[in-house]
Amino acid sequence: MSGNQILILGGGVGGLVASNVLAERLGDRAKVTLVERKDKFQFPPSYPWLMLGMRGPEQVQRDLSVLRRKGIRVANEEIVSIDVGKRSVGTKSGEFSYDYLVVSLGAEYAPHTIPGLLEHAHHIYDLESATRFKDAVEKFRGGTIAIGISRTPFKCPAAPYEVALLLEDYYTKKGLRDKLKFEFFTPEPGPVPAVGPDIGNKVLEVLRSRGINYHPKLRLKEIRQNDLSFEGGETMRFDLLFCVPPHVAPPPVVKAGLTNETGWIPVNPRTMETSHEGVYAVGDVTSIPTPSGYVPFLPKAGVFAHGQAEVAARNIATKITGRGKATTWDGKGSCFLEVGGGQSAFVKGNFLSEPRPEIEFHMPGRVWHAQKVIFEKYWMRHWF
């Protein structure tokens, strides 16, 4: 085996794709190691379905150990340090050296930074929280449901809007809709601002058509029992609360000096290379400017992590083998927006195109819901 040591940090979407592509392209030319503290891959796009009891936890997970059959070493370790000078990564039980490093650690959650959020709010940004929210949803029988966003940026910009629409549909089917009031709050100027005001207005129309009250430009300050307080002095009552927690870069990434003033890792937006030789970063942990976009930085979404991981992995393989040409990421991405009733909207586009993003919005339909089901099946089979 060659002496090339490749470390992939994080077993989410980006890490899973990168490790698969590298193992396939390099074979015994390199040692590919995936470092992930969990022993299972979990698929966040299915969490809204889990929230409604349409999926069980076992259906949205896969055991990472099966990757060993592909020649990928899987280390279930918690990362505590990254030293780009020594080209090493420290874990709680040892140290790994590398020639090439792919950082795909995603974002971590910081609910403690907003008083009361940890005690009073639910979310579905990890499997355990989605399962707890499912139990709360099933028990809820009436009152005000507040759905909101505490801070930007956050993973999957469409997710909280999807949650609101799915919950409205769920309780309508349960015969409880006339006992409920829906309030949506966000610091954003409008729905899903990364896709532009025209598409955002279409999402707003869908929300209003379902009786969901929309409150933009509200920055959450504090949560007390049944009460939300915002920085501008506004307040809002609730009986059940879903709130996207603040997202931050993982501490080892910050301590390693990989982040900049944005709080995330800056990379070459086309190659995913950082300023450190042999170090790449993909997915939610990165900060990619969109100078011609509707928002200053690229949204955080699994579809971007997927495309970026493929590019980074291919380019590392090219450097090691000396064969082929370097590739670049095209900035393309898409996402589904489930609205209930077996229907979904669909957004796709090139978020780095010039002179402005080229984005399409397809109104809710059954075909897009079917496509999301197919997408889920593909992901849970193809990479394992």
Backbone torsions as a table, in degrees:
resi	resn	phi	psi	omega
1	MET	NA	145.2	178.3
2	SER	-66.6	161.2	178.8
3	GLY	-81.1	-0.6	-177.7
4	ASN	-68.6	119.8	178.5
5	GLN	-107.5	120.1	-179.9
6	ILE	-116.3	123.5	177.4
7	LEU	-108.4	132.3	171.8
8	ILE	-114.5	120.5	-177.8
9	LEU	-99.7	114.3	178.9
10	GLY	107.9	127.4	-177.4
11	GLY	-105.6	32.3	174.1
12	GLY	-85.1	-154.9	-177.1
13	VAL	-57.0	-52.7	-177.3
14	GLY	-62.9	-45.1	-179.2
15	GLY	-65.6	-38.8	179.5
16	LEU	-64.4	-45.4	179.5
17	VAL	-65.7	-47.6	-177.6
18	ALA	-59.6	-45.4	-178.0
19	SER	-66.1	-38.7	177.7
20	ASN	-64.0	-47.3	-178.0
21	VAL	-64.6	-42.5	-179.5
22	LEU	-65.5	-43.8	179.7
23	ALA	-63.2	-40.3	-179.2
24	GLU	-67.6	-40.6	-174.6
25	ARG	-83.1	-27.3	-173.4
26	LEU	-104.9	-26.1	-178.8
27	GLY	54.8	-127.9	-177.8
28	ASP	-87.3	11.8	176.6
29	ARG	-76.4	-14.1	-178.3
30	ALA	-152.7	160.3	174.7
31	LYS	-103.8	114.3	-177.1
32	VAL	-101.8	121.0	-178.7
33	THR	-122.5	125.3	175.3
34	LEU	-100.7	121.3	-179.6
35	VAL	-107.7	116.7	-176.6
36	GLU	-148.5	130.1	-176.2
37	ARG	-69.4	-29.2	177.9
38	LYS	-85.5	153.7	178.1
39	ASP	-94.1	0.7	-179.5
40	LYS	-131.4	144.7	168.8
41	PHE	-81.4	135.8	178.7
42	GLN	-122.4	141.7	-170.1
43	PHE	-107.2	94.8	-175.0
44	PRO	-58.9	-33.8	-179.9
45	PRO	-57.2	-19.4	179.7
46	SER	-90.9	-4.8	-177.6
47	TYR	-61.3	-36.9	176.3
48	PRO	-60.1	-35.1	176.4
49	TRP	-69.6	-38.0	176.5
50	LEU	-62.7	-38.6	178.3
51	MET	-56.1	-32.2	-177.4
52	LEU	-98.6	3.8	-178.6
53	GLY	79.5	12.1	179.6
54	MET	-84.3	-12.1	174.5
55	ARG	-137.7	150.5	171.9
56	GLY	-102.2	160.3	-178.8
57	PRO	-53.6	-36.8	-178.6
58	GLU	-67.7	-21.6	-178.5
59	GLN	-81.8	-15.2	-176.8
60	VAL	-113.5	21.8	179.6
61	GLN	-134.3	153.5	173.0
62	ARG	-140.3	144.0	-178.7
63	ASP	-75.0	123.2	-179.0
64	LEU	-67.4	-19.8	-177.3
65	SER	-62.3	-22.7	-179.0
66	VAL	-67.6	-17.2	179.1
67	LEU	-66.3	-20.1	-180.0
68	ARG	-63.2	-25.0	177.8
69	ARG	-66.6	-20.1	179.0
70	LYS	-94.6	6.5	-179.7
71	GLY	87.0	12.3	178.9
72	ILE	-94.2	124.6	175.6
73	ARG	-79.9	127.8	179.5
74	VAL	-111.1	120.0	179.4
75	ALA	-113.2	109.0	177.8
76	ASN	-82.1	82.9	-175.1
77	GLU	-131.1	150.5	173.7
78	GLU	-93.9	123.9	-177.3
79	ILE	-78.4	131.3	-179.8
80	VAL	-117.0	-20.2	-179.2
81	SER	-156.6	152.2	173.8
82	ILE	-131.3	125.8	180.0
83	ASP	-121.0	99.1	-176.9
84	VAL	-73.3	-21.2	176.5
85	GLY	-71.0	-45.4	179.2
86	LYS	-87.3	-5.0	-176.5
87	ARG	54.4	56.5	-179.4
88	SER	-144.1	155.4	176.7
89	VAL	-126.9	126.3	179.9
90	GLY	-98.0	139.6	174.1
91	THR	-121.4	179.0	-178.6
92	LYS	-66.0	-20.2	-176.5
93	SER	-118.7	1.5	-179.5
94	GLY	172.5	-162.8	-176.2
95	GLU	-136.1	142.5	176.8
96	PHE	-118.9	133.6	173.4
97	SER	-97.1	159.2	-179.0
98	TYR	-146.8	155.4	166.9
99	ASP	-99.5	-35.6	176.2
100	TYR	-131.7	140.5	-177.8
101	LEU	-128.9	130.9	173.7
102	VAL	-116.5	113.6	179.9
103	VAL	-92.6	112.5	179.4
104	SER	-133.1	50.1	-173.7
105	LEU	-85.9	-2.4	176.7
106	GLY	65.1	-155.1	179.2
107	ALA	-113.3	150.8	172.0
108	GLU	-107.8	165.9	-175.4
109	TYR	-106.4	142.6	-177.7
110	ALA	-127.9	62.6	-179.3
111	PRO	-62.6	-24.9	-178.4
112	HIS	-66.7	-14.8	-178.5
113	THR	-77.5	-10.4	176.0
114	ILE	-120.4	114.7	-177.0
115	PRO	-53.4	128.6	175.3
116	GLY	89.2	-12.5	-176.1
117	LEU	-65.3	-44.1	-178.4
118	LEU	-63.1	-35.6	-175.8
119	GLU	-81.5	-32.6	-167.6
120	HIS	-117.2	-9.8	-173.4
121	ALA	-112.3	150.1	172.0
122	HIS	-108.7	160.5	169.5
123	HIS	-155.3	176.0	-179.5
124	ILE	-128.4	31.0	-176.3
125	TYR	-87.8	2.1	166.5
126	ASP	-147.5	164.1	-172.3
127	LEU	-62.1	-43.8	-178.0
128	GLU	-64.0	-41.9	179.8
129	SER	-68.0	-38.8	178.1
130	ALA	-62.7	-38.9	179.2
131	THR	-66.7	-41.3	177.7
132	ARG	-64.6	-40.2	180.0
133	PHE	-66.1	-37.2	176.3
134	LYS	-54.8	-45.8	179.9
135	ASP	-62.9	-40.1	179.3
136	ALA	-66.9	-39.7	179.2
137	VAL	-62.8	-42.7	-177.9
138	GLU	-66.2	-31.7	-177.1
139	LYS	-85.3	-19.3	-172.9
140	PHE	-72.8	134.6	-175.6
141	ARG	-126.0	-5.2	178.4
142	GLY	166.5	153.5	-179.7
143	GLY	126.2	-159.1	-178.0
144	THR	-98.5	125.9	174.0
145	ILE	-102.6	118.7	175.6
146	ALA	-102.8	130.8	177.6
147	ILE	-123.1	128.0	-176.3
148	GLY	-158.4	177.5	-177.6
149	ILE	-122.3	125.0	-176.9
150	SER	-82.4	-43.7	-176.3
151	ARG	-148.3	157.4	170.1
152	THR	-114.6	152.6	-0.8
153	PRO	-81.5	164.9	176.9
154	PHE	-150.4	162.3	-177.3
155	LYS	-67.1	141.2	173.0
156	CYS	51.6	81.3	-174.9
157	PRO	-56.3	-23.1	-179.5
158	ALA	-84.1	-15.7	-170.2
159	ALA	-56.9	-49.5	-178.2
160	PRO	-64.6	-31.6	176.1
161	TYR	-68.1	-38.7	175.9
162	GLU	-62.1	-43.5	178.7
163	VAL	-58.7	-45.7	-178.7
164	ALA	-60.9	-46.2	-177.5
165	LEU	-69.8	-38.6	179.0
166	LEU	-67.9	-39.2	178.4
167	LEU	-66.3	-40.3	178.9
168	GLU	-61.2	-43.1	178.8
169	ASP	-66.2	-41.9	-178.7
170	TYR	-59.6	-48.7	-177.1
171	TYR	-74.3	-26.4	173.5
172	THR	-63.4	-45.4	179.0
173	LYS	-65.3	-28.4	179.0
174	LYS	-80.5	-5.6	-179.4
175	GLY	77.6	20.8	-176.7
176	LEU	-109.4	1.8	-171.1
177	ARG	-59.0	-37.3	-177.9
178	ASP	-72.8	-5.7	177.1
179	LYS	-101.2	5.6	-172.3
180	LEU	-123.3	150.4	170.8
181	LYS	-127.3	133.5	-178.9
182	PHE	-110.7	128.2	176.7
183	GLU	-124.5	132.0	178.9
184	PHE	-119.9	125.8	179.9
185	PHE	-125.1	148.3	-178.3
186	THR	-161.8	148.3	173.1
187	PRO	-76.7	-9.8	-179.1
188	GLU	-68.3	155.5	177.9
189	PRO	-75.8	-19.4	-179.9
190	GLY	-167.7	172.2	-177.8
191	PRO	-62.8	134.7	174.3
192	VAL	42.5	63.4	-172.4
193	PRO	-60.0	-21.7	-178.6
194	ALA	-64.6	-20.9	-178.9
195	VAL	-95.5	-0.4	176.0
196	GLY	96.5	161.1	-174.5
197	PRO	-67.2	-32.7	-178.7
198	ASP	-64.3	-48.3	178.6
199	ILE	-70.2	-38.2	177.4
200	GLY	-57.3	-39.3	178.5
201	ASN	-66.3	-32.6	177.1
202	LYS	-67.8	-39.3	175.7
203	VAL	-64.3	-40.1	179.0
204	LEU	-62.2	-39.4	177.1
205	GLU	-60.4	-41.0	179.4
206	VAL	-64.5	-43.8	178.5
207	LEU	-59.5	-48.3	-177.1
208	ARG	-65.8	-34.8	-180.0
209	SER	-64.8	-20.0	-178.9
210	ARG	-103.6	8.6	177.0
211	GLY	75.1	27.1	178.7
212	ILE	-98.4	116.0	-178.9
213	ASN	-75.8	131.0	-174.0
214	TYR	-111.4	128.4	-177.3
215	HIS	-125.8	96.4	179.1
216	PRO	-83.7	169.7	173.8
217	LYS	57.9	37.0	175.1
218	LEU	-115.5	118.0	-179.7
219	ARG	-102.3	117.1	-174.3
220	LEU	-64.6	135.0	-179.9
221	LYS	-110.1	-45.8	-173.5
222	GLU	-158.3	150.2	175.3
223	ILE	-123.0	128.3	171.8
224	ARG	-119.6	174.7	-179.2
225	GLN	-53.7	110.1	177.2
226	ASN	68.8	12.3	-179.3
227	ASP	-138.2	135.2	174.1
228	LEU	-108.4	138.6	174.3
229	SER	-120.7	137.4	-179.1
230	PHE	-114.6	160.3	-172.6
231	GLU	-64.3	-24.7	179.0
232	GLY	-85.2	2.0	179.8
233	GLY	99.7	-8.5	179.2
234	GLU	-70.6	155.4	177.2
235	THR	-134.2	162.4	179.3
236	MET	-154.3	133.3	176.7
237	ARG	-90.8	155.0	176.9
238	PHE	-151.6	158.0	172.0
239	ASP	-113.9	-27.4	173.7
240	LEU	-137.6	131.5	-173.3
241	LEU	-125.7	126.2	168.1
242	PHE	-111.3	125.6	-179.4
243	CYS	-143.3	125.4	175.7
244	VAL	-65.2	122.6	-178.8
245	PRO	-75.1	159.0	173.2
246	PRO	-58.7	141.9	178.6
247	HIS	-107.5	139.8	176.9
248	VAL	-138.7	159.2	175.3
249	ALA	-70.3	145.9	178.9
250	PRO	-57.6	140.5	-177.8
251	PRO	-51.9	-42.1	179.8
252	PRO	-60.1	-32.0	178.6
253	VAL	-69.0	-43.3	179.8
254	VAL	-66.2	-46.8	-178.4
255	LYS	-63.3	-28.0	-179.7
256	ALA	-76.7	-7.0	-179.3
257	GLY	77.5	21.5	-178.4
258	LEU	-83.0	-19.1	-176.4
259	THR	-91.4	163.1	175.7
260	ASN	-119.3	-158.9	-174.8
261	GLU	-64.6	-18.3	177.3
262	THR	-74.5	-17.3	-175.5
263	GLY	91.7	1.7	-176.3
264	TRP	-130.8	173.8	-175.8
265	ILE	-84.6	120.0	175.1
266	PRO	-75.9	139.3	179.7
267	VAL	-138.6	162.7	167.2
268	ASN	-66.4	119.3	-172.5
269	PRO	-65.9	-13.5	-179.5
270	ARG	-101.0	-28.4	-176.0
271	THR	-116.0	-13.4	-178.7
272	MET	69.7	14.8	176.7
273	GLU	-77.6	140.1	172.8
274	THR	-90.8	-174.5	178.5
275	SER	-79.0	-3.1	-179.3
276	HIS	-103.2	131.7	-176.3
277	GLU	-59.0	130.4	176.8
278	GLY	78.2	3.9	-177.9
279	VAL	-111.4	124.8	178.7
280	TYR	-118.9	155.7	174.9
281	ALA	-139.2	139.7	-177.8
282	VAL	-137.1	154.7	171.9
283	GLY	80.7	-149.4	-170.4
284	ASP	-63.4	-23.0	-177.5
285	VAL	-75.3	-8.7	-175.3
286	THR	-95.4	164.5	173.7
287	SER	-126.8	112.5	-177.1
288	ILE	-121.0	112.3	179.3
289	PRO	-63.9	146.4	173.6
290	THR	-125.5	78.3	-173.1
291	PRO	-59.4	-24.5	179.3
292	SER	-107.8	9.8	-176.0
293	GLY	-88.9	178.9	179.0
294	TYR	-80.8	-19.5	175.7
295	VAL	-128.8	156.2	-174.1
296	PRO	-64.5	-29.8	-175.6
297	PHE	-130.8	151.2	179.7
298	LEU	-58.4	136.0	177.2
299	PRO	-62.4	161.4	177.2
300	LYS	-94.5	119.2	-176.8
301	ALA	-156.1	145.6	-178.6
302	GLY	-60.4	-33.0	-179.2
303	VAL	-63.9	-33.8	176.5
304	PHE	-71.3	-41.5	177.6
305	ALA	-57.7	-40.1	179.7
306	HIS	-60.4	-55.1	-178.5
307	GLY	-63.0	-41.2	-179.7
308	GLN	-66.1	-39.2	-179.8
309	ALA	-64.9	-38.6	178.1
310	GLU	-62.4	-43.9	-179.7
311	VAL	-64.6	-48.7	-179.5
312	ALA	-60.0	-44.6	-178.4
313	ALA	-65.2	-43.5	179.7
314	ARG	-62.9	-40.7	-178.6
315	ASN	-70.2	-35.5	174.8
316	ILE	-64.2	-44.2	179.1
317	ALA	-61.6	-38.6	178.7
318	THR	-64.4	-41.3	179.2
319	LYS	-64.9	-37.6	-177.7
320	ILE	-74.3	-41.6	-176.5
321	THR	-87.2	-22.8	-175.9
322	GLY	74.0	12.3	-179.0
323	ARG	-117.2	145.5	178.7
324	GLY	87.4	177.4	-179.7
325	LYS	-114.6	152.3	176.7
326	ALA	-64.2	143.1	178.9
327	THR	-112.3	165.3	179.3
328	THR	-129.6	152.7	178.4
329	TRP	-80.4	138.5	-173.6
330	ASP	-91.9	-4.8	178.3
331	GLY	78.9	9.6	-176.9
332	LYS	-87.9	147.9	178.1
333	GLY	-163.2	165.0	179.5
334	SER	-151.7	161.0	175.5
335	CYS	-156.6	157.8	176.8
336	PHE	-101.3	148.8	175.2
337	LEU	-125.8	95.3	180.0
338	GLU	-67.1	135.1	-179.0
339	VAL	-120.6	-0.4	-178.2
340	GLY	93.8	171.5	179.8
341	GLY	65.2	24.5	-178.9
342	GLY	69.5	25.7	-179.6
343	GLN	-127.2	154.7	177.9
344	SER	-145.7	146.7	167.7
345	ALA	-89.4	167.7	-177.5
346	PHE	-143.3	131.6	178.4
347	VAL	-122.6	134.9	174.2
348	LYS	-146.6	156.9	179.0
349	GLY	173.4	178.1	174.4
350	ASN	-107.3	108.9	-172.8
351	PHE	-84.7	-6.4	178.4
352	LEU	-114.8	10.7	-178.2
353	SER	-70.7	154.6	177.9
354	GLU	-113.1	144.8	5.0
355	PRO	-86.1	-3.5	177.6
356	ARG	-152.4	161.7	179.2
357	PRO	-59.2	142.4	176.0
358	GLU	-104.6	102.1	-171.3
359	ILE	-127.4	135.8	178.8
360	GLU	-113.7	144.7	175.6
361	PHE	-125.1	127.2	178.2
362	HIS	-111.5	122.8	-177.0
363	MET	-60.3	157.9	-176.3
364	PRO	-54.9	139.0	177.8
365	GLY	-160.7	163.8	-179.2
366	ARG	-69.9	-29.3	-178.5
367	VAL	-63.3	-36.4	-178.5
368	TRP	-74.4	-33.5	174.2
369	HIS	-63.5	-42.6	178.2
370	ALA	-62.0	-38.1	179.0
371	GLN	-65.3	-36.3	178.4
372	LYS	-67.3	-37.7	176.9
373	VAL	-61.9	-42.8	178.2
374	ILE	-64.0	-41.0	179.0
375	PHE	-59.7	-43.9	178.0
376	GLU	-61.2	-46.8	-179.1
377	LYS	-61.8	-41.0	178.9
378	TYR	-60.2	-47.7	-175.9
379	TRP	-65.0	-39.2	-175.4
380	MET	-79.3	-7.1	178.5
381	ARG	-114.3	-43.5	-167.6
382	HIS	-63.4	-38.9	-171.2
383	TRP	-93.0	5.4	-176.6
384	PHE	-123.3	NA	NA
